[in-house]
Amino acid sequence: MKAAVVVFPGSNCDRDCKVAVERSTGARVEMVWHAETALPDDLDLVVLPGGFSYGDYLRCGAMAAQSPVMRAVAAAANDGVAVIGICNGFQILCEAGLLPGALLRNAGLKYICKSVTLDVVNTQTLFTSAFGEQYEAVMTVGNGEGNFFADEATLDRLEGEGQVVFRYQQNPNGSARGIAGVTNAKGNVLGMMPHPDRAFEDDLGGADGALVFRSVFA
């Protein structure tokens, strides 16, 4: 089992993600600098971590989406490799066109850092199969631009095709329909604002996040 965590200038959850994947799954994890043009061979998972890539200038994730490594990430996703973008990673995936929608400023225009309870909307995905009959999860959010937006037709399609994976029970940021995490149509790319890397063992206050990573390697 092998994973890679991409590191952008301004990433601050890259080591968190490395440790979370290692301890949750036992997989070997390599760190990949954003200027690389290729990913390691035989990957099962690519993680785009949270943080403030390029200081969140321009639009969050817009500059990171142009990094050389993102061409390799897109190619891996096209080949069926699992890709998870967490928080800023979600923003990068949307800016890169690997996921639909966009992340806007929070409805209250304030940075939000708190524990949130999520509904696991679809447990039959590459990223949620380990949840089994567990339809709730507790993780944390930490963002200023976590307000997921898409037009109504796109939202209907995401709902209808099972691409909405996580939904906030109490919407903290104004996200359309309370959406906290979505996949691409193929089902192998997940973007989520809550941090599974901050909730992968009980000492952190809960271990529900570990199930996201374990699902990929199940």
N, C-alpha and C positions, 0 to 999 in steps of 0.2 A: 504494500500500500504506500502510495507516494503522493505528496501534495506540494504545492508551491504557494507562497505568499508574496504578492507583488508589493514592493516598497516604493512609494512616490515621495518626492520632497514634501515634507509636511505630514506624512503618515505618522500617527502616534499609537495605533493599535496593532501594528504589524507583529510585534513580539507577543502581544496578548493572543493574537490569532494563531501564531505558531504553537504556543504552549497549549492553547485550547484544543487544537486539532491533535497534537501529540498525545495529550492526556486523555482525550475523549476516545481516540481510535487506535492509538499505537502506530499510526502512520509516520513515515519519515517525511520531514518538512524541509524544503529548501527556500531560502529567501532570494528573491529575484529583483534586482534594481530596475527601475522603470526605463532606463536607457538601453537595456538589453533588447536585442531584436529576435530572440528565440527563448522558448521555455525549455526546461529540462524534459528529457524523453520520458515516455510511459507514465504520464501523470494521471491520477484519478480525480484530482481536485485542484482548482485554482481559486485562491481567495484574494479579493481586493478589499483591504482593510479600511477601517474608519480612520478619521483624522481630518486634517485640513490641507489637502494637497494644494500646493502652490498658494497657501495662505487663504484659500477660498476667494481669491481675486477673480475678476470677471464674473463667472458663474461657478458655483460649487461643482467641481468635477470637470468643467469644460476644458481646462488646460491639460489636466491629467489624461483626458480621453484622447489627446493628440500624442501622447508619449509613444515612442517606438514599440514598446512591449505590447501595446494594445492591439496591434495588428496580429501578433502571435496569440493573444488571448482570444480574439475574434476567430482566428483559424482553429484554435483548440475547441472553442464552443461549437463551431460548425462541424467539427469531427465527433462531437458528442461528449467531450470532456465536461464534467460538472464544474460550474463556475458560480461562486457565491460572492456577491458584493454587499458589504455590510456598511450601513450609514453612508459615509463618503464614497464607499465602494458602490453602493446603490446609485448614488448620483453620477458616478463615472460611467456605469453601465448604461444609464439612460442617455447621457451626453454622447456616448459612443454608438448609440443606436442598437445596442444589444438587448435593451428592454424598452417597452413602450412607456410613454408618459414622461413626466418631469417632476423634480422636487423643488417646491417653491418655499419662500420664507414662511415660517410658522404663522398661523393665523393671528396669534397674539403678538407677533413681532419680537418674541423673546426667546432666548436660548432655553431649552428644556432639558433637564437632567433628572430622571426619576425612574422608579420601577413601574412597569406597566404589565397589565394582564392581557394576554392575547387569546383570541379564539384561533385554534388550529382549524382552518376552514376546509382544507383538503389534506387528508392524511395518506393519500395514495400518490404521492409524488416522490421523486428521487431524494428530496430533502426532508421528507416528513414521515417516511414509512416506519421509522423506529418509534414514533409516537403511539402507534397502535390504536388503542381505544382512548387514549388521552387527548381530549379536545380543548384543553386549556394549557397555557404556558406562561410563565413569568420571566421576563427579561428586563433590561433597562434600555432607555433611550437617552441620547445625549446629542442634541442637534439644534441648530437654529434654522435650518432649511430642510425640514422633514415632511413638509406638506405635499403629499403625493397628489398630482393633478393629471387628468387625462380627459378628453372630451367624452360625452355621454356614450357615443357609439363604441369607443374603445373600452370604456368601463363595462358596458354591456357584454362585449366580446370576452373580456377578461373573466367576468363572472360566469358567463355561459360555458366557457371552455375549461373551467377549473383552474385558471391561472392565478386566481387570488388564493394565496396560501395562508397568510396571517392577517387578522383584522383586530384592531384595538377594541377592547370592550368599552373603554372610555377614551375617546379620541383626544390625544393631547395637543395635536398640532394642526387640526383642520383638514387632514387628509380626506380626499374624496371617498365617500362610503366607508370611512374608517380603515382604509387599506393600509396595512403595515408591511406587506411583503407580496411580491408577485414573481411569476416565472415567465420565461419566453414561451412561445407556442410549442416549441420542441420539448420543453420541460426540463432542460438541463442547465438553465441559467436562472439563478434566483437573486433578486435584490430585496433587501429588508433593512428597515431603519433600526429596529431593536437589535441589540448586541448579543448574539449567542456566545461570543467570546468573553462576555462579562458574567456569564451564568452557566458555567460548565461543570461546577462542582459545588457541593453543599457549603463549603467554607466561604463561598462567594455570596451565599444567601439563597442559592438554588442551582439546580443542575439541568434545567430544561433545555438550555442551549446546547448541551452535549448531544442531545438527540438529533439536532440538525446535522451535525458532523457525522454521527454514527450512521445516520440514514444513508449517506453517500457511500459508505464502505460496507453496508450490510450485504 
